[in-house]
Amino acid sequence: MKLAVVFSLVMASLCSMASQAGGISLGQAANYNVFVKENFSASSSDTEGAAAIGGNLLVNGGYDFGYVNSSAPATVTVGGNVVKSGYGHLNVYDGAGNSKLGDLVYGGSYSVSNGGVGTASTTKAPSSVDFNSAFTHLNKLSDELAAKTTPAVGVNRNIQDGVLVFTPAKVTADNVYVFNVTQDDLNQFHTVRVDNANISKDALIVFNMSNPNGSQAKNWTPQAKCAVGQKDCMSMTQVRYEVGDLNSNSPAIANHVLFNFNGINDLRISSSVYGSILAPKAAVSTEWGVIWGQVMAKSWSGNQQVNWSPLDIPPGGNTSVSAPAPTALLLLLPALFWFRRRATGRLPQVAMAS
């Protein structure tokens, strides 16, 4: 009985260590510039990297994919139909500018009513991406980040200067720092700053974006505004983000910033964004500007350019808790056998009559 209790406690401890050691992983979305579960529609612009689209690819005009990077098996993977209409071309490249065309794989129908399509190959085949499992993973990641807190963070809401400052005082084990930003914050502050004097310069900064009061965006175009009281809708407005010496004028900041839109089903973007977007339940609509980062969303509609700035996920700081190695588990077995031998090897003590 005691052995069973000890074994359970030890294994529970090791499992706990293993669960705490899990880092951030984008799963199947990791190598894609754009990763959407349903439809992707646009009439112009481009995505510099590879794209995986679970629904239909709808291009009414001209659009380019993979001009800078194509690290996926096919530059463009479409689970549903490809529909090309309107003037202009749909070009699929293989990451070498316009010198080399890439591959387009689709699972449904293929229709070109106007313009043209430039690819190295256009193949009807089952998708290599399991979008259901991929988005189960991304939704879980979004939930975990939304529940994550960073301890010992100073918050300075400088309303007079219009600057919201987060100052983490302690280094975290995983080198990931999470801060909460609301629609009201975007309305009130023109700059969101992270003072990284006390943390590693390669840290990953996560902004949990939400609209708990169902507020509208201020001073923005009507089409970018959510309805009053719509808590699952958010407008990504033109706010400057700073992390130490890096700011929104430098694409280098994008590799270290992740915007997590947990609980947002309607995301409206009318500004340039320096960072990756995790919005697995959101229909994303865009107007103009550039996104430097990776986009993971339910669907996409609009002509915002998406540049290849992959998220740089840190391996963790020196104090990070690592998962127990297989050797550690193997070493546990002799210890348990030793404990069992001692427990079963003892003979009951019998008092001897004198």
C-alpha positions as CSV (number, residue, x, y, z in Angstrom):
1,M,0.0,0.0,0.0
2,K,2.8,2.4,1.0
3,L,4.6,1.5,-2.2
4,A,1.6,2.4,-4.3
5,V,1.2,5.7,-2.6
6,V,4.9,6.6,-3.0
7,F,4.8,5.5,-6.7
8,S,1.7,7.6,-7.3
9,L,3.2,10.7,-5.7
10,V,6.5,10.4,-7.6
11,M,4.8,9.9,-10.9
12,A,2.4,12.8,-10.2
13,S,5.4,15.0,-9.4
14,L,7.2,14.0,-12.6
15,C,4.0,14.5,-14.7
16,S,3.5,17.9,-13.2
17,M,7.1,18.8,-14.1
18,A,6.5,17.6,-17.6
19,S,3.3,19.7,-18.0
20,Q,5.0,22.8,-16.7
21,A,7.9,22.3,-19.1
22,G,5.6,22.5,-22.2
23,G,6.5,25.6,-24.3
24,I,4.6,27.5,-26.9
25,S,4.2,25.6,-30.2
26,L,2.2,26.7,-33.2
27,G,1.9,23.1,-34.3
28,Q,1.1,22.6,-38.0
29,A,0.9,26.4,-38.5
30,A,4.6,26.9,-37.6
31,N,5.9,27.1,-41.2
32,Y,3.0,29.2,-42.7
33,N,2.7,32.9,-43.1
34,V,-1.1,32.6,-43.3
35,F,-3.0,29.7,-41.7
36,V,-6.8,29.9,-41.9
37,K,-9.4,27.2,-41.2
38,E,-12.0,28.4,-43.6
39,N,-12.1,30.8,-46.6
40,F,-9.4,33.3,-47.7
41,S,-10.6,36.1,-50.0
42,A,-8.8,39.1,-51.4
43,S,-8.7,41.2,-54.5
44,S,-5.1,42.5,-54.3
45,S,-1.9,42.5,-52.3
46,D,0.3,39.5,-51.3
47,T,1.5,37.1,-48.7
48,E,5.3,36.7,-48.6
49,G,5.3,33.2,-47.2
50,A,3.4,30.0,-47.6
51,A,-0.4,29.7,-47.0
52,A,-2.6,26.9,-45.8
53,I,-6.3,27.5,-46.3
54,G,-8.9,25.0,-45.1
55,G,-11.8,26.4,-47.1
56,N,-11.8,28.1,-50.4
57,L,-9.2,30.5,-52.0
58,L,-11.2,33.3,-53.6
59,V,-9.2,35.9,-55.5
60,N,-11.1,38.6,-57.4
61,G,-8.1,40.5,-58.9
62,G,-4.4,39.9,-58.4
63,Y,-2.6,38.3,-55.6
64,D,0.9,36.8,-54.9
65,F,2.0,34.0,-52.5
66,G,5.5,32.9,-51.5
67,Y,7.5,35.7,-52.9
68,V,10.0,35.7,-50.0
69,N,9.7,32.3,-48.2
70,S,8.1,28.9,-48.9
71,S,9.0,26.5,-46.2
72,A,6.0,24.3,-46.6
73,P,5.5,21.2,-48.9
74,A,3.4,23.4,-51.2
75,T,3.5,27.2,-51.2
76,V,-0.3,27.2,-51.2
77,T,-2.5,24.4,-49.8
78,V,-6.2,24.8,-50.2
79,G,-8.6,22.3,-48.7
80,G,-11.6,23.5,-50.8
81,N,-12.0,25.3,-54.1
82,V,-9.7,27.8,-56.0
83,V,-11.8,30.5,-57.6
84,K,-9.9,33.2,-59.6
85,S,-11.9,36.0,-61.1
86,G,-11.3,39.7,-62.0
87,Y,-8.3,41.3,-63.7
88,G,-4.8,40.5,-62.6
89,H,-2.9,37.3,-61.9
90,L,-2.7,34.8,-59.0
91,N,1.0,34.0,-58.7
92,V,2.4,31.3,-56.5
93,Y,6.2,31.5,-56.0
94,D,8.7,29.3,-54.3
95,G,10.5,31.8,-52.0
96,A,13.0,33.2,-54.5
97,G,11.3,36.3,-55.6
98,N,9.6,36.0,-58.9
99,S,12.4,33.8,-60.4
100,K,10.9,30.5,-59.4
101,L,7.2,29.5,-59.3
102,G,5.8,27.3,-56.5
103,D,3.2,24.6,-56.1
104,L,-0.6,25.0,-55.6
105,V,-2.5,22.0,-54.1
106,Y,-6.3,22.1,-53.8
107,G,-8.9,19.6,-52.7
108,G,-12.1,20.8,-54.4
109,S,-12.7,22.5,-57.7
110,Y,-10.5,24.8,-59.8
111,S,-11.9,27.8,-61.7
112,V,-10.3,30.7,-63.6
113,S,-12.8,33.0,-65.2
114,N,-10.5,36.0,-65.7
115,G,-6.8,36.9,-65.5
116,G,-4.4,34.0,-65.1
117,V,-2.6,31.8,-62.6
118,G,1.1,31.3,-62.4
119,T,2.4,28.2,-60.7
120,A,5.0,25.5,-61.2
121,S,2.3,22.9,-60.6
122,T,-1.4,22.9,-59.8
123,T,-2.5,19.6,-58.3
124,K,-5.8,18.3,-57.0
125,A,-5.0,16.2,-53.9
126,P,-6.0,15.7,-50.3
127,S,-4.6,18.4,-48.0
128,S,-1.4,17.5,-46.2
129,V,-2.7,19.7,-43.3
130,D,-5.3,18.4,-40.8
131,F,-7.1,21.7,-40.2
132,N,-9.4,20.3,-37.5
133,S,-6.5,19.0,-35.3
134,A,-4.4,22.0,-36.1
135,F,-7.1,24.4,-34.8
136,T,-7.9,22.3,-31.8
137,H,-4.2,22.8,-30.9
138,L,-4.3,26.5,-31.7
139,N,-7.5,27.1,-29.7
140,K,-5.9,25.3,-26.7
141,L,-2.8,27.4,-27.0
142,S,-4.9,30.6,-27.1
143,D,-6.9,29.5,-24.0
144,E,-3.6,28.7,-22.2
145,L,-2.1,32.1,-23.0
146,A,-5.3,33.9,-22.0
147,A,-5.1,32.2,-18.6
148,K,-1.4,32.9,-18.2
149,T,-0.2,35.7,-16.0
150,T,3.3,37.2,-15.5
151,P,4.1,37.9,-11.9
152,A,5.5,41.1,-10.5
153,V,4.5,43.4,-13.4
154,G,4.3,47.1,-12.8
155,V,1.6,48.9,-14.9
156,N,1.8,52.6,-15.5
157,R,-1.3,54.1,-17.2
158,N,0.0,57.5,-18.2
159,I,-3.2,59.0,-19.5
160,Q,-1.7,62.5,-19.9
161,D,1.0,61.3,-22.2
162,G,-1.1,58.5,-23.8
163,V,1.4,55.8,-22.9
164,L,0.6,52.4,-21.3
165,V,3.8,50.9,-19.8
166,F,4.3,47.3,-18.6
167,T,7.4,46.7,-16.5
168,P,8.1,43.1,-15.5
169,A,10.4,42.9,-12.5
170,K,11.3,39.3,-12.6
171,V,12.6,36.9,-15.2
172,T,10.2,34.1,-16.0
173,A,11.3,30.5,-16.4
174,D,10.0,30.2,-20.0
175,N,11.1,33.7,-21.1
176,V,7.5,34.5,-22.1
177,Y,5.8,37.6,-20.7
178,V,2.0,38.1,-21.0
179,F,0.2,41.4,-20.7
180,N,-3.5,42.2,-21.1
181,V,-4.6,45.0,-23.5
182,T,-8.3,45.9,-24.0
183,Q,-10.2,47.8,-26.7
184,D,-10.5,50.6,-24.1
185,D,-6.7,50.7,-23.8
186,L,-6.3,51.0,-27.5
187,N,-8.8,53.9,-27.4
188,Q,-7.0,55.7,-24.6
189,F,-3.3,55.2,-25.4
190,H,-1.4,55.8,-28.5
191,T,1.6,53.8,-27.3
192,V,1.9,50.4,-25.5
193,R,5.4,49.9,-24.1
194,V,7.1,47.0,-22.5
195,D,10.1,48.0,-20.4
196,N,12.5,45.1,-20.8
197,A,15.3,46.3,-18.7
198,N,14.9,43.4,-16.2
199,I,14.3,40.6,-18.7
200,S,16.0,38.9,-21.6
201,K,16.1,40.9,-24.9
202,D,15.0,37.8,-26.8
203,A,11.9,37.3,-24.7
204,L,8.6,36.6,-26.3
205,I,6.0,39.2,-25.6
206,V,2.3,38.1,-25.6
207,F,-0.5,40.6,-25.6
208,N,-3.8,39.1,-24.6
209,M,-6.3,41.3,-26.6
210,S,-9.9,41.6,-25.5
211,N,-13.0,43.8,-25.4
212,P,-14.6,43.0,-22.1
213,N,-16.8,46.1,-22.2
214,G,-17.9,45.8,-25.8
215,S,-16.5,49.2,-26.6
216,Q,-16.2,50.7,-30.1
217,A,-12.9,51.9,-31.5
218,K,-12.6,55.6,-31.3
219,N,-11.7,57.9,-34.2
220,W,-11.7,55.1,-36.7
221,T,-13.4,54.3,-40.0
222,P,-17.0,53.1,-39.5
223,Q,-16.4,49.7,-41.2
224,A,-13.6,49.0,-38.6
225,K,-15.9,49.7,-35.6
226,C,-17.6,46.9,-33.8
227,A,-21.2,47.3,-32.6
228,V,-21.6,48.8,-29.1
229,G,-21.7,46.0,-26.6
230,Q,-20.2,43.4,-29.0
231,K,-17.6,41.8,-26.6
232,D,-16.5,39.2,-29.1
233,C,-15.5,41.9,-31.6
234,M,-12.3,44.0,-31.6
235,S,-10.8,46.6,-33.8
236,M,-7.0,46.6,-34.2
237,T,-6.3,50.3,-34.4
238,Q,-3.2,52.3,-35.1
239,V,-1.2,52.0,-31.8
240,R,2.5,52.1,-31.5
241,Y,4.1,49.1,-29.7
242,E,7.5,49.3,-28.1
243,V,9.6,46.6,-26.5
244,G,12.8,48.2,-25.1
245,D,14.6,49.9,-27.9
246,L,12.5,48.1,-30.6
247,N,9.3,49.8,-31.8
248,S,6.7,49.7,-34.5
249,N,9.1,51.5,-36.9
250,S,11.4,48.4,-36.9
251,P,10.2,45.0,-38.3
252,A,12.6,43.3,-35.9
253,I,10.1,43.7,-33.1
254,A,7.6,41.5,-35.0
255,N,9.6,38.3,-34.3
256,H,9.1,38.7,-30.6
257,V,5.5,39.8,-30.3
258,L,2.3,37.6,-30.4
259,F,-1.2,39.1,-30.2
260,N,-3.6,36.6,-28.8
261,F,-7.3,37.3,-29.5
262,N,-8.9,34.8,-27.2
263,G,-12.7,35.0,-27.2
264,I,-12.7,37.3,-30.3
265,N,-14.9,36.0,-33.2
266,D,-14.8,39.2,-35.2
267,L,-11.4,40.9,-35.7
268,R,-11.2,44.1,-37.8
269,I,-7.7,45.4,-38.7
270,S,-7.1,48.8,-40.1
271,S,-3.5,49.4,-39.2
272,S,-0.1,48.0,-39.7
273,V,0.7,45.2,-37.2
274,Y,4.2,44.3,-36.0
275,G,3.7,40.8,-34.6
276,S,2.0,37.5,-35.2
277,I,-1.8,37.1,-34.8
278,L,-3.3,34.2,-33.0
279,A,-7.1,34.4,-33.5
280,P,-8.2,30.9,-34.1
281,K,-12.0,31.6,-33.7
282,A,-12.0,35.0,-35.5
283,A,-13.2,36.1,-38.9
284,V,-10.5,38.6,-39.8
285,S,-11.3,41.5,-42.0
286,T,-8.7,44.0,-43.2
287,E,-8.5,47.3,-45.0
288,W,-5.0,48.4,-45.5
289,G,-1.5,48.3,-44.1
290,V,1.0,45.5,-43.6
291,I,1.2,42.7,-41.0
292,W,4.8,41.6,-40.2
293,G,4.2,38.2,-38.7
294,Q,2.2,35.0,-38.9
295,V,-1.6,35.0,-39.1
296,M,-3.6,32.1,-37.6
297,A,-7.3,32.8,-37.9
298,K,-10.7,31.2,-38.7
299,S,-11.0,33.1,-42.0
300,W,-9.6,36.1,-43.8
301,S,-11.2,38.8,-46.0
302,G,-9.3,41.8,-47.2
303,N,-6.2,43.2,-48.9
304,Q,-3.7,43.7,-46.1
305,Q,-0.2,42.6,-47.1
306,V,1.3,39.9,-44.9
307,N,5.1,39.8,-44.6
308,W,7.1,36.9,-43.6
309,S,8.3,37.6,-40.0
310,P,8.1,34.2,-38.2
311,L,7.5,34.1,-34.5
312,D,10.8,33.6,-32.6
313,I,9.8,31.3,-29.7
314,P,12.5,31.3,-27.1
315,P,13.8,27.9,-25.8
316,G,13.4,29.3,-22.2
317,G,15.7,30.9,-19.7
318,N,18.5,29.3,-17.7
319,T,16.1,28.8,-14.8
320,S,13.4,27.1,-16.9
321,V,11.9,23.8,-15.7
322,S,12.7,21.1,-18.1
323,A,10.8,17.9,-18.7
324,P,12.2,14.9,-17.0
325,A,14.5,13.0,-19.4
326,P,13.9,9.4,-20.2
327,T,17.0,8.5,-18.2
328,A,15.4,10.1,-15.1
329,L,12.4,7.9,-15.5
330,L,14.6,4.8,-15.9
331,L,16.5,5.7,-12.8
332,L,13.2,5.8,-10.9
333,L,12.5,2.1,-11.5
334,P,15.5,0.7,-9.5
335,A,14.6,3.0,-6.7
336,L,11.1,1.7,-6.6
337,F,12.3,-1.9,-6.7
338,W,14.7,-1.2,-3.8
339,F,11.9,0.4,-1.8
340,R,9.7,-2.6,-2.5
341,R,12.4,-5.1,-1.5
342,R,12.9,-3.3,1.8
343,A,9.2,-3.2,2.4
344,T,8.6,-6.9,1.7
345,G,12.0,-8.2,3.0
346,R,11.3,-7.2,6.6
347,L,10.1,-10.1,8.8
348,P,7.7,-9.4,11.6
349,Q,9.5,-9.0,14.9
350,V,8.6,-11.8,17.3
351,A,9.2,-11.3,21.0
352,M,11.3,-14.2,22.3
353,A,10.4,-15.6,25.6
354,S,13.1,-15.5,28.2
